[in-house]
Structure formats: structure tokens, C-alpha cells
Amino acid sequence: MNTDRRRAVAALTAAGLLWGTTVPLSKVALGWLAPGWLTLLRFGLAAAILLVAARRQLRPACSLPVLTSGAAGYGGAVLLQNAGIDRTSVSHAALLNGVTPVLVAVIAALWHGAVARPVAWAGFAVSLAGVGLVTGGGGGGATVGGDGLVLTSLLLSATFTVAQDRLLRGRDPVALTAVQFLGAALAVLPFSVVAEGMPAAPSAPGPVLATAALVAGGTLLPFTLFAFAQSRVAAEVAGAFFNIEPLVGAVAGVVVFGNPAGPGQLIGGAAILAGIALSSVPLKGAGRAQAERLPQQETRREPARTSSRLASQVVLHVPRTRRAPLSRYRSRPHTGALRRPASPRYRLVPGRRRRERRQLRRRADPPRGPARVR
């Protein structure tokens, strides 16, 4: 695994750990704000910070598809998740997130034809088994309607994760995340104002602190880290790290909210970690396969048709800091003159170009005649 992929795995792990705190923090913040206003405040503040931080890379990311994806993938999914958290328990809302990697793998297979390796599917199955073990001993207070809203939000989030792979091409991850956060805030604003009314003043500092932590540690950092990592790994591999979220949520439910814990929860947590390890195996194999393809790509290049001495004379006409590779120089079969590289920075005076072409032809094809007698 190269350095770039190690950083991607570290970013995915950190994002999963931070996302694990979102369900407990949202449960506390929902004591003050309605689901729509919590989503608006969460993504509105995060967008304001990221837009300033990535202001120089915003132009490629400012487009209607990016805003639409943020409105549906962030705004719609988190709005439904907050509504589900408000109607179910912390343990159920956190542990239901374990189905996200399987949804990502299935959607990626149906949409892009990117079928994960068998070992990755085995990891998904092990993680799902772990989630089932932990859910079997979850706390009370859960409702079918709340669980359904959470599952619907997970379906939107998985679809957004697969589509994000194409949106990240040629765009800065931070700038893309900032524009998507802006789209999420703009989409949720009309719903919050019309359906929920204006929020009341907070009665305690706890929900305010939870909202601030949700904006910084649950939105800014994890989504940016995930976008950075997803530009370097496949969608189905990145989705495997979503399984960290239910594990952290279950631990927070036991420690903070007093949910019961037994051997089933401990075994299930170990199964979730084992499933993540199995799902990341294709990441290492992909790195080795990419390294094996590089020498083959180098050998496919056509060699230059000129001598190294003649080609080096042409390279001298290109600025030293912007030299083109020798493989871009090709000789003309009928004249023997060299074509210049297709670069707008390569400029020569017309008269000087003719003189240099004549000199190159003379050096390539010396005049044939009787040898001089000394």
C-alpha cells in the first residue's frame, strides 16, 4: 500500500470515528432544534467556513449537478436521519448505519458495474452479522417509523456515495464539499421555515454545545476527510468504513445514555472491525495491480524516430523549465524534419524556424558526394 492509499485509509478511519458521534450529538441537539433547523444550521455554518477556506478552487466545483447532489445527498439524507433519530433510540439509529456498506456495494454494482471482490462481500456479511448481534441487545424506545426514516436516509446516502465518485474527478475535494454543503442548506431552508416555524431560544447550554460539536466534529472534518479519501479509493471500499459509525454509536449509547451492553454487543463490535479489515483487502490488491500496470504502460510508448543527438538539438529550443518528453517528437518520413510538440508555449519566429529546419535536414541527411582529398 503506497503513501497515498495509507492516507486515504487513515482519513476514512477518522471520518468513521467522527461520524459515530453524530447520532448521540443529534439526539441531544434535537432537544432544542427541529430536524430541519438542525440540518440547516449544521450544513449552513459548515458551508460558510469551507467556502472561505477553498475560495480559490471553487470555480470548477460551482455547478448545478454539484449543488443538486448536495441538496439530496446531504440535505435530504440528514433531514430524514434527524427525523428518524427523534422517533427512535440512539442504539437503533446508530446500529442501522451498518447496512450502508452493503447498499453502497449493491448500488455501485448496478450503476457502474463495479463489483467488489468476494473477500469484500465476505467482509460486508461479517459486518452485517456484527450489527445484528449488537442490535439484538439494543436499548428501548425504538419505533418502526423512526427506523424506517433512518433506513431511507441511508439509501439516499449510499446513492450519493456512489455518485460522488464521478463528481470528484477534476475537482478539489474541499471545494466540492463546500458547494454541496451550500446546496444542502439552500434545499432545507424553505422546508424549515414553512413546516417547522422559527426555533425557540435554548433553555440549557447542553444542546447548544452539542450543535457546535456536530457542526465541527460531525460535519466539517468527517465529510471533508471522506471526500479526500474517496478521490483515491473506490466507492465500495470507502463505504466499508461506514461500519465504524454504528460501533462508536453503540459505545456512546452504553456510556452516555445508559443502554444495556452484554456479550452480544462485544462480539458484534469485534465482528464489525473484522468486516472492515476484510473489506479493505481489495484496497491493497488494487495498489499492487496498479503498480504492475505501470511498467507495461511505459513499454507501449513508441520510440522516437530520430537519433538522440538530433532530438536533443530540438529540445534546446524549448524553455528549460517546460521541456516536452522526447516521445512527443516525430520525424516526417518525406523530409526528415522534426515536428514540434503540440504545446502553445512553443513559439519560434517564422524566419528562424525555416533556417533551423534547413539546418536540421542538413545534419540529418548530409550531402552525398566524393570525399575530399586532403
CORQUI-V269048 format. One record per helix or strand. SS is the DSSP state (@ for helix, = for strand). FROM is the first residue (numbers start at 1). TO is the last residue. Records with the same first field share a line. If there is no record, write none. Layout:
SS=FROM-TO, FROM-TO
//
This chain:
@=3-19, 22-29, 35-53, 55-61, 64-87, 90-111, 118-136, 144-167, 173-196, 205-230, 235-240, 243-255, 263-279, 281-299, 308-315, 320-322, 326-328, 350-364
==331-331, 338-338
//
